[in-house]
Amino acid sequence: MLIAVLFTYPLCGVSAQGISDIIDRLQSVDCYQAEVDYQVLMSLQDDVRYTVGLTSKAVPSDTLIPCEYIIDWRVDSDNSSAHGFSAYFGGNAYAFRGERLVEYHFDREPQQFKNRGMGAASIPGVHRQALFISLLPQLIAEDLKTITTSPDYTYKFHSDTIVEGRRSKAVEAVMTMGGEVYREALYAFDYETMLPIFSEFENNPGALAEQTITGKYTYPEGAPSCASLSEENLRELYPEIFDKYRESNYAIENLPGQRIPAFALPTTTAERYAHHAGDSFRTPTLIVLIDPKSTFAEKTVESVRQGVASLPYNADIIWAFVSNNTDEIEAIIPRPEVGEHLLQSAKSLARDCGAASFPVIIFVEKDGTVKDVMVGFNNDMSNIVIEKALPMNR
């Protein structure tokens, strides 16, 4: 710790004002990027060291959390290697860990974003449960507010000191409950910018399960760059994770009203079919994302063809197989019929559309706008195809 013995001070105007200035600074960071050397030192287990990349953008109008963020973390040791990320923007939370991509969306599951329980034992909403989220400046500001207002804390503010060899402003705090010390904390901030440079926490000090956590911050040279987050950004950053580990069809179900993403895919005859952003189609088109290994693959093809044949207008079908095994694909569709296109290697298109399971039928207007979607096989699929395709402009 900064000082061997933590002193208990009554709240004074100078300390309160100094910490208030830091809180204001942390809350006002519009674009933030940093890397943190994060170490967990444990008395009963092996120590663990993480490299944590932080990117956040202030969103004061968001009532759930005052920023959007991406937290990318990695741990490499003699015994293990792991990587994961968490992200939040506009009521959408994502977390990848242990080969599983989990996502939550406020418009579908608002209860998941609410705190459960009361007081210190409460469990925060999913958007505040991300690993290492407490390292973000806006969350540090919230912790400092708690430190300065909770009767469980005593604290001291150092307006000009040295921490880790750097001139700093620092806050030391002790959390005591029932006469027992539960937590000792140190935050150090750069003297000029008031951005965090170091943190240290002692959990359960003196106990058998004592744990020390340290974080050392480094910053990129030059001004940080933060674009507003979106699922498209995340898919570009983590294409393999979205390809392999996404479990939800939320995005594909919210595709209607948007333009179909651009794509360029090989045909089974070694040609290429391309649809560019903003392009129109020749006629209303059904894009069928399909896995040739699926039990329902052949039935899907049969049902979609029956439905399209019953329409009072001509519609094209793009069979977009998520496999690159030509033999498997041609075993299901030996040759495309008139108005059909037979494509393969369509995992990238499935990812860009947000499809996590197959089959998926995307009903696209001539101008490239998605009219409707259908997820999964249904025994009444041909009639559903007719019902969804009839309202399309032709």
C-alpha positions as CSV (number, residue, x, y, z in Angstrom):
1,M,0.0,0.0,0.0
2,L,1.0,3.6,-0.4
3,I,1.4,4.1,3.4
4,A,2.0,1.1,5.7
5,V,-0.7,2.2,8.2
6,L,-4.0,3.6,6.9
7,F,-5.1,6.5,9.0
8,T,-8.7,7.3,9.8
9,Y,-9.6,10.9,9.0
10,P,-12.9,12.7,9.4
11,L,-14.4,14.0,6.2
12,C,-12.8,17.4,5.4
13,G,-13.5,19.9,2.8
14,V,-10.0,19.6,1.1
15,S,-10.2,15.8,0.7
16,A,-13.8,15.9,-0.4
17,Q,-13.1,18.5,-3.0
18,G,-10.0,16.7,-4.3
19,I,-11.8,13.4,-4.7
20,S,-14.8,15.2,-6.3
21,D,-12.5,16.7,-8.9
22,I,-11.2,13.2,-9.8
23,I,-14.8,11.8,-9.9
24,D,-15.8,14.6,-12.3
25,R,-12.7,13.9,-14.5
26,L,-13.4,10.2,-14.7
27,Q,-17.1,10.8,-15.5
28,S,-16.2,13.2,-18.3
29,V,-13.8,10.9,-20.2
30,D,-15.5,10.7,-23.5
31,C,-13.1,8.2,-25.2
32,Y,-10.9,6.0,-23.2
33,Q,-8.3,3.3,-24.1
34,A,-5.8,1.6,-21.8
35,E,-4.1,-1.6,-21.1
36,V,-3.9,-3.0,-17.6
37,D,-1.4,-5.4,-16.1
38,Y,-3.8,-7.1,-13.7
39,Q,-2.4,-9.4,-11.0
40,V,-4.3,-11.5,-8.5
41,L,-2.1,-12.7,-5.6
42,M,-3.7,-15.4,-3.4
43,S,-2.6,-17.0,-0.2
44,L,-4.2,-20.4,-1.0
45,Q,-3.9,-20.6,-4.8
46,D,-1.4,-19.9,-7.5
47,D,-1.1,-16.2,-8.5
48,V,-2.8,-15.2,-11.8
49,R,-1.8,-12.4,-14.2
50,Y,-4.0,-11.0,-16.9
51,T,-3.5,-8.5,-19.7
52,V,-6.7,-6.4,-20.0
53,G,-7.5,-4.1,-22.8
54,L,-10.1,-1.4,-22.1
55,T,-12.1,0.8,-24.5
56,S,-15.0,2.9,-23.3
57,K,-17.0,5.8,-24.5
58,A,-19.1,7.9,-22.2
59,V,-22.9,7.8,-22.8
60,P,-24.4,9.9,-20.0
61,S,-27.9,9.5,-21.3
62,D,-27.8,5.7,-20.8
63,T,-29.8,5.0,-17.6
64,L,-28.3,1.5,-17.2
65,I,-24.6,2.4,-17.1
66,P,-22.9,5.7,-18.2
67,C,-20.7,4.2,-20.8
68,E,-20.4,1.7,-23.6
69,Y,-17.3,-0.6,-23.5
70,I,-15.3,-3.4,-24.8
71,I,-13.1,-5.3,-22.3
72,D,-10.7,-7.7,-23.9
73,W,-8.7,-10.0,-21.5
74,R,-6.0,-12.6,-21.8
75,V,-4.2,-14.8,-19.3
76,D,-1.1,-16.8,-20.2
77,S,0.8,-18.9,-17.7
78,D,2.7,-22.2,-17.5
79,N,-0.6,-24.0,-16.6
80,S,-3.2,-22.3,-18.7
81,S,-4.0,-19.9,-21.5
82,A,-7.4,-18.2,-21.9
83,H,-9.0,-15.3,-23.7
84,G,-12.3,-13.6,-23.5
85,F,-14.2,-10.3,-23.9
86,S,-17.2,-8.4,-22.6
87,A,-19.0,-5.6,-24.4
88,Y,-22.0,-3.4,-23.8
89,F,-23.8,-0.7,-25.8
90,G,-27.3,0.6,-25.9
91,G,-29.0,-2.1,-23.8
92,N,-27.0,-5.0,-25.4
93,A,-24.5,-7.0,-23.3
94,Y,-22.1,-9.7,-24.6
95,A,-19.6,-11.9,-22.9
96,F,-17.3,-14.6,-24.3
97,R,-15.6,-16.9,-21.9
98,G,-14.8,-20.6,-21.9
99,E,-15.9,-21.2,-25.5
100,R,-19.3,-19.7,-25.0
101,L,-20.7,-16.4,-26.3
102,V,-23.6,-15.2,-24.1
103,E,-25.7,-12.2,-25.0
104,Y,-28.5,-10.2,-23.3
105,H,-30.7,-7.5,-24.8
106,F,-32.7,-5.1,-22.7
107,D,-35.7,-5.0,-25.1
108,R,-36.1,-8.7,-24.7
109,E,-34.9,-9.4,-21.1
110,P,-35.1,-6.2,-19.1
111,Q,-35.0,-8.2,-15.8
112,Q,-31.5,-9.3,-16.6
113,F,-30.3,-5.7,-16.3
114,K,-31.7,-5.1,-12.9
115,N,-29.9,-5.4,-9.6
116,R,-31.0,-8.3,-7.5
117,G,-31.0,-8.1,-3.7
118,M,-30.2,-5.2,-1.5
119,G,-27.2,-3.4,-0.1
120,A,-23.7,-4.9,-0.2
121,A,-25.0,-8.3,-1.0
122,S,-26.9,-7.2,-4.1
123,I,-26.0,-8.8,-7.5
124,P,-25.7,-6.2,-10.3
125,G,-27.3,-6.6,-13.7
126,V,-25.5,-8.5,-16.4
127,H,-24.1,-5.4,-18.0
128,R,-22.2,-4.7,-14.7
129,Q,-21.0,-8.3,-14.1
130,A,-18.3,-8.2,-16.8
131,L,-14.8,-9.3,-15.8
132,F,-12.6,-6.3,-15.0
133,I,-15.4,-3.8,-15.4
134,S,-14.3,-2.1,-12.2
135,L,-11.2,-0.9,-14.1
136,L,-13.2,1.5,-16.3
137,P,-13.0,5.2,-15.4
138,Q,-16.8,5.6,-15.0
139,L,-16.9,2.6,-12.6
140,I,-14.0,3.9,-10.6
141,A,-15.9,7.1,-10.3
142,E,-18.9,5.2,-8.8
143,D,-16.6,3.4,-6.4
144,L,-15.1,6.7,-5.2
145,K,-18.6,8.0,-4.6
146,T,-19.4,5.0,-2.5
147,I,-16.1,5.4,-0.6
148,T,-16.8,9.0,0.2
149,T,-20.5,8.6,1.2
150,S,-20.8,5.1,2.8
151,P,-20.5,4.9,6.6
152,D,-18.6,1.6,6.1
153,Y,-15.6,3.5,4.7
154,T,-12.9,5.7,6.1
155,Y,-10.5,7.3,3.6
156,K,-7.7,9.7,3.0
157,F,-6.9,11.8,0.0
158,H,-3.3,12.6,-1.1
159,S,-3.3,15.6,-3.3
160,D,0.4,15.3,-4.4
161,T,2.3,12.1,-3.8
162,I,4.4,9.5,-5.6
163,V,3.0,6.1,-6.6
164,E,4.9,3.6,-8.8
165,G,7.5,6.3,-9.4
166,R,4.9,8.8,-10.8
167,R,3.6,12.0,-9.4
168,S,0.0,11.3,-8.5
169,K,-3.1,12.1,-6.7
170,A,-4.2,9.1,-4.6
171,V,-7.1,7.8,-2.5
172,E,-6.7,5.3,0.3
173,A,-9.8,3.7,1.9
174,V,-10.7,1.0,4.4
175,M,-14.0,-0.8,4.5
176,T,-15.0,-2.0,7.9
177,M,-18.2,-4.0,8.9
178,G,-19.0,-5.4,12.3
179,G,-15.6,-4.4,13.5
180,E,-13.8,-6.4,10.8
181,V,-11.8,-5.0,8.0
182,Y,-13.1,-6.4,4.7
183,R,-11.3,-4.3,2.2
184,E,-8.4,-1.9,1.8
185,A,-8.1,0.1,-1.4
186,L,-5.7,2.4,-3.1
187,Y,-6.4,4.3,-6.2
188,A,-3.6,6.4,-7.8
189,F,-4.2,8.9,-10.6
190,D,-1.9,10.8,-12.9
191,Y,-1.3,14.3,-11.3
192,E,-2.0,16.2,-14.5
193,T,-4.6,14.1,-16.4
194,M,-6.3,12.5,-13.3
195,L,-6.6,9.3,-15.2
196,P,-5.9,6.0,-13.3
197,I,-2.4,4.7,-13.3
198,F,-2.4,2.2,-10.4
199,S,-4.8,0.4,-8.1
200,E,-4.4,-2.1,-5.3
201,F,-6.9,-3.9,-3.2
202,E,-6.6,-6.1,-0.2
203,N,-9.6,-8.3,0.3
204,N,-10.1,-10.1,3.6
205,P,-6.7,-8.7,4.9
206,G,-5.1,-10.9,7.6
207,A,-7.5,-13.8,6.9
208,L,-6.4,-17.2,5.6
209,A,-8.1,-16.4,2.2
210,E,-6.4,-13.0,1.9
211,Q,-6.3,-11.7,-1.7
212,T,-4.3,-8.9,-3.2
213,I,-5.2,-7.4,-6.6
214,T,-3.1,-4.9,-8.4
215,G,-3.7,-3.0,-11.7
216,K,-1.0,-1.1,-13.5
217,Y,-2.3,1.1,-16.4
218,T,-0.5,2.0,-19.6
219,Y,-1.9,4.3,-22.3
220,P,-1.4,4.4,-26.1
221,E,0.6,7.2,-27.6
222,G,-1.6,9.9,-29.2
223,A,-5.3,10.5,-28.8
224,P,-7.5,7.4,-28.4
225,S,-10.1,6.6,-31.1
226,C,-13.5,5.4,-30.1
227,A,-16.3,4.8,-32.6
228,S,-19.8,4.1,-31.3
229,L,-20.2,0.4,-30.7
230,S,-22.5,-1.9,-32.6
231,E,-22.9,-5.6,-33.1
232,E,-21.3,-5.1,-36.5
233,N,-18.2,-3.8,-34.8
234,L,-18.0,-6.8,-32.5
235,R,-18.5,-9.2,-35.4
236,E,-15.6,-7.6,-37.2
237,L,-13.4,-7.7,-34.1
238,Y,-14.3,-11.3,-33.2
239,P,-15.4,-13.1,-36.4
240,E,-14.3,-16.6,-35.3
241,I,-16.1,-16.2,-31.9
242,F,-19.3,-15.2,-33.5
243,D,-19.0,-17.9,-36.1
244,K,-18.4,-20.8,-33.7
245,Y,-19.8,-19.8,-30.3
246,R,-22.9,-17.6,-30.8
247,E,-26.0,-19.3,-29.4
248,S,-28.7,-16.6,-29.9
249,N,-30.8,-15.8,-32.9
250,Y,-31.6,-12.3,-31.5
251,A,-29.9,-10.4,-34.3
252,I,-31.4,-12.3,-37.2
253,E,-34.9,-11.9,-35.7
254,N,-34.3,-8.1,-35.6
255,L,-33.1,-7.9,-39.2
256,P,-36.4,-6.9,-40.8
257,G,-36.3,-3.3,-41.9
258,Q,-32.6,-3.3,-42.5
259,R,-30.7,-3.8,-45.7
260,I,-29.2,-7.3,-46.3
261,P,-25.4,-7.2,-45.7
262,A,-23.1,-7.2,-48.7
263,F,-21.7,-10.6,-49.5
264,A,-19.6,-12.4,-52.1
265,L,-19.7,-16.2,-52.0
266,P,-18.5,-19.0,-54.3
267,T,-20.9,-21.2,-56.2
268,T,-20.6,-24.9,-56.3
269,T,-19.3,-24.5,-59.9
270,A,-16.3,-22.4,-58.9
271,E,-17.9,-19.1,-59.9
272,R,-18.7,-16.2,-57.6
273,Y,-22.0,-14.5,-56.6
274,A,-21.7,-11.0,-55.2
275,H,-24.2,-8.6,-53.7
276,H,-22.9,-5.2,-53.0
277,A,-24.2,-2.8,-50.3
278,G,-27.0,-0.8,-51.8
279,D,-27.6,-3.1,-54.7
280,S,-31.1,-4.2,-55.7
281,F,-32.2,-7.7,-56.6
282,R,-33.8,-8.7,-59.9
283,T,-36.9,-9.8,-58.1
284,P,-38.0,-10.4,-54.5
285,T,-35.5,-13.0,-53.2
286,L,-35.4,-15.6,-50.5
287,I,-32.0,-16.2,-49.0
288,V,-31.9,-19.6,-47.3
289,L,-29.1,-20.1,-44.9
290,I,-28.8,-23.9,-44.5
291,D,-26.4,-26.5,-43.1
292,P,-26.2,-29.6,-45.4
293,K,-25.6,-31.8,-42.3
294,S,-28.9,-30.8,-40.8
295,T,-31.6,-33.4,-40.5
296,F,-34.0,-31.0,-42.1
297,A,-31.9,-29.8,-45.0
298,E,-33.7,-31.8,-47.7
299,K,-37.1,-31.1,-46.3
300,T,-36.2,-27.4,-46.1
301,V,-35.3,-27.3,-49.8
302,E,-38.5,-29.1,-50.8
303,S,-40.8,-26.9,-48.6
304,V,-39.2,-23.6,-49.8
305,R,-39.5,-24.6,-53.4
306,Q,-43.2,-25.6,-52.9
307,G,-43.9,-22.3,-51.3
308,V,-42.2,-20.2,-53.9
309,A,-43.9,-22.2,-56.8
310,S,-47.3,-21.2,-55.3
311,L,-46.5,-17.4,-55.3
312,P,-48.4,-15.3,-57.8
313,Y,-45.1,-13.7,-58.9
314,N,-41.6,-14.9,-59.7
315,A,-39.1,-14.9,-56.7
316,D,-35.5,-16.0,-56.7
317,I,-34.0,-18.3,-54.2
318,I,-30.4,-18.0,-53.0
319,W,-29.3,-21.3,-51.3
320,A,-26.5,-20.2,-49.0
321,F,-24.9,-23.3,-47.5
322,V,-22.7,-22.7,-44.5
323,S,-20.5,-25.6,-45.6
324,N,-17.7,-25.7,-48.2
325,N,-18.2,-29.4,-48.9
326,T,-19.5,-29.4,-52.5
327,D,-20.3,-33.1,-52.4
328,E,-22.6,-32.7,-49.4
329,I,-24.3,-29.7,-50.9
330,E,-24.9,-31.3,-54.3
331,A,-26.3,-34.4,-52.6
332,I,-29.1,-32.1,-51.4
333,I,-29.4,-29.9,-54.5
334,P,-27.7,-31.6,-57.5
335,R,-28.4,-28.5,-59.6
336,P,-30.2,-25.2,-59.1
337,E,-33.5,-24.6,-60.8
338,V,-34.4,-21.5,-62.8
339,G,-34.2,-18.5,-60.5
340,E,-32.0,-20.3,-58.0
341,H,-28.4,-19.7,-57.0
342,L,-26.4,-22.3,-55.2
343,L,-23.7,-20.8,-52.9
344,Q,-21.4,-22.3,-50.4
345,S,-19.0,-21.1,-47.6
346,A,-21.7,-18.8,-46.3
347,K,-20.7,-18.8,-42.6
348,S,-19.6,-15.1,-43.0
349,L,-23.0,-14.2,-44.3
350,A,-24.7,-16.1,-41.5
351,R,-22.5,-14.2,-39.0
352,D,-23.2,-10.8,-40.5
353,C,-26.9,-11.5,-40.4
354,G,-26.7,-12.8,-36.8
355,A,-27.9,-16.3,-37.5
356,A,-26.8,-18.9,-34.9
357,S,-28.9,-21.9,-36.0
358,F,-30.2,-23.2,-39.2
359,P,-32.2,-23.2,-41.4
360,V,-32.9,-19.5,-41.7
361,I,-35.0,-17.9,-44.5
362,I,-34.5,-14.2,-45.1
363,F,-37.3,-12.6,-47.2
364,V,-35.7,-9.7,-49.1
365,E,-37.5,-7.0,-51.1
366,K,-36.2,-6.1,-54.6
367,D,-34.5,-3.0,-53.2
368,G,-32.4,-5.1,-50.8
369,T,-34.5,-4.5,-47.6
370,V,-35.3,-7.4,-45.4
371,K,-39.0,-7.9,-45.2
372,D,-39.2,-10.8,-42.8
373,V,-37.2,-13.8,-41.5
374,M,-38.0,-17.4,-40.5
375,V,-35.8,-19.3,-38.1
376,G,-35.8,-23.1,-37.9
377,F,-37.7,-25.8,-39.7
378,N,-41.5,-26.1,-39.5
379,N,-43.7,-28.9,-40.9
380,D,-45.9,-26.1,-42.3
381,M,-42.9,-24.3,-43.9
382,S,-44.3,-24.1,-47.4
383,N,-47.4,-22.3,-46.3
384,I,-45.4,-20.0,-44.0
385,V,-43.1,-19.1,-46.9
386,I,-46.2,-18.1,-48.9
387,E,-47.6,-16.1,-46.0
388,K,-44.3,-14.2,-45.5
389,A,-43.4,-13.7,-49.2
390,L,-46.8,-12.5,-50.4
391,P,-46.5,-8.9,-48.9
392,M,-43.2,-8.3,-50.6
393,N,-43.1,-5.6,-53.3
394,R,-42.8,-7.0,-56.8
